[in-house]
């Protein structure tokens, strides 16, 4: 949910007061100046205000609202006044829900590009924290990335329990040019939060498993429903790149393809897996780029996708 509002050139924190607490708090919403004209600074201040408002709501539910947050009970209102307030409230709520849904849809559509480019499992991607990405200067988009890589710890990978506790079984994803471009766009939307793809219901939780699948089902009026799923890109990569390896007589690519998909061969030791990750990084980077070039041909650039979505959905961005 987006809590950011703007009045003039100044950004505000805005949050709707739950229906059952409006009488106790004497207001329908919290509107608090963040005392900044800088959008990025305002986004960094939002989590603190969410925590404060959560505490205010919790105290109100316990009947112990502080004097600072509590107003005198409002005077009795006529039925006409109450009906007018109800209609205004419902209209405001509808606009907020539409805005939040627009942001969720926008994130889903852009998120769709990352599993295609990085070939990680959707479950790993949706909970990815920004701290796992290295080699990208987020503050200067003109600075060329320095061997950009996504380092996923073993604890987040699909492994047997004992291997999840061994750092050597972590998975490194060399980032192709297109993946870095997509990440920079995502950074503009959720860069102030710990994770790339927060849920529309709350920034602390990742986007649900169903969000991306639902988008696939309704794309192009449902044309691809039952024909393509997010996980299908991993199978497509394996098929297409193995066929390419056979056509070019590049037998060594087969092992690298399995490494890109994080398929740990049965019985391989931690030291061997770690060694191979390092030894074949250049080849993995090369195959990632070949794949990205192949599937991105003719596609809209990520920044164009964001501009189009903002235009279609009223400029929504978090």
Helices and strands as residue ranges (DSSP letters): E 4-7, E 10-16, G 19-21, H 22-25, E 29-33, H 39-62, H 79-118, H 122-126, G 130-132, E 133-134, E 149-152, G 154-156, H 161-164, G 167-169, E 171-174, H 177-190, E 198-199, E 202-206, H 209-218, G 219-222, H 232-247, H 253-260, H 270-279, H 281-296, H 302-312
